[in-house]
């Protein structure tokens, strides 16, 4: 087999998305086309590349010894930290990536973005890339082919453990040869960093609140259903309408009234009173935010419309709501109790916003056509929300975005992230038909823009009038299973004392380690204590209640978690640094056990 | 002939420093050092020439060095950073090493 066949065979076996994209691609229409690509025999018997873009020629590798050149180039970077995310602009012929790979740790990841599909295809024909293609630590994305993978996987790879351990590299001269794509590359990195920062801040600020909500909301699980219970009970051949709270909804009210019964209307928490005031009763409501102020839900106290929520959603809103709760995410802590009783634990994940989550729920329920209403993602004058509401943010984060009519309109950075999220979903679910029914607002690429009335005319089941009584559904847990649920909580309470005493033992062990490593890094005591701590850690992590503790730890020890994998050249300092941070984490675990015990005891007393 | 050996050694060190920077694409600093490297090379070539005029064979031709330097100058003109690094690192340095070995 020639190099191309070997490489493509590996891509087929190891990179499904990339393989399909490559097979379907029309490389002749991709961006960053080159006038010429020249393959040169190097003095050390290898190959190198010279390319021509416009009138300029660029030597991408040494024509004497490309491997040695790569070693020298890579030697300027330090690969000390653990769990490092390396992003590189430019693949070249892969020789630099191979050298980076030889320096990477087992937990590191390398994201490579190649702006020229033409060049990469050439490289596939002339170089053996087996080592790179078959390595799961490497993500290779090619512009106009599978660039989505770079965007999507990077967004989901940065977290509390690696946000401070990022390396950003540019293949020599790529910033000069392909400047425009370089801007996109850096923008992607910036967006991923921003998203990770938001997520970490969310974990930090929501941590204890999520525990409180979980504990307070357990009582609602008794009569609840999961979103999985709903699958097949709602006619998915009707369109689903996701009603968000953008200003344009005021112009869609009549059409929404007409759509009632001919579609499944799912409204976000914030728009509920506005809809009810205008005589529209949605079929479902959605709330996910652990801290959303109850005033944003409803001023009414008789809301019985089924509420899609998380166990971690703000319990004040669940308290105000009187109807059936549809649990869409059980929290990690309760996964086991669902499974132990033969139920699929609901595990829909929070997405960018409550509206995007409603969209996720529609996909889960099997809807093929989803209509977005009031998902403006832009200001209308100064109004940010329906009813002329002007939401003032502490920090100005205005951005200009393309509108549905092709003009540039004022939006916000968080709304821009939601747009990106929708666009990603449309790539991941290509068979989904999504209609954006606003008459003003930001463009979501991949959606069809039309009025709600027009969208409803597409419905071939116009004669069907849908009415669904959720109360006919039996709750997920029967009485016997609910008693099992109680025992599960009881076991959690029982194990908390043990977790606390083991965490204390680990703290003492770290105190000793800090002293010992300053004297003798190779001391036998260090090995013994580290083995003991590992056992303690495994024990704690295996307890189901650890999932609750984890929220607490992430909130209390954010700094320690983000720093723990950072190291410098001094082994003693590194060890002390790591032990001190790990000790803080075990201190947070002990505190969490203290905090949780009386709370869970109260749940038992009041509900079982 | 320790002064010629010292001159060659110094020139090689200077080439190493410049090529290291060029391979790392720290071009602005590399070009700053390049003037100094060429000054050292010029002086070393003069000494090699004088050494040969005095009847010593050191296994290289000054003309070869001059040809390589011309290629290096062309690479600079064409802003071919990697070719410049390769010429200095492999061609020129090898010649200087040969000379160094043959000096008694």
Interface residues (C-beta under 8 A of the other chain):
Chain A: X43 X59 X61 X62 X63 X64 X65 X69 X72 X73 X75 X76 X172 X173
Chain B: X20 X23 X24 X25 X26 X80 X81 X82 X83 X85 X86 X89 X90
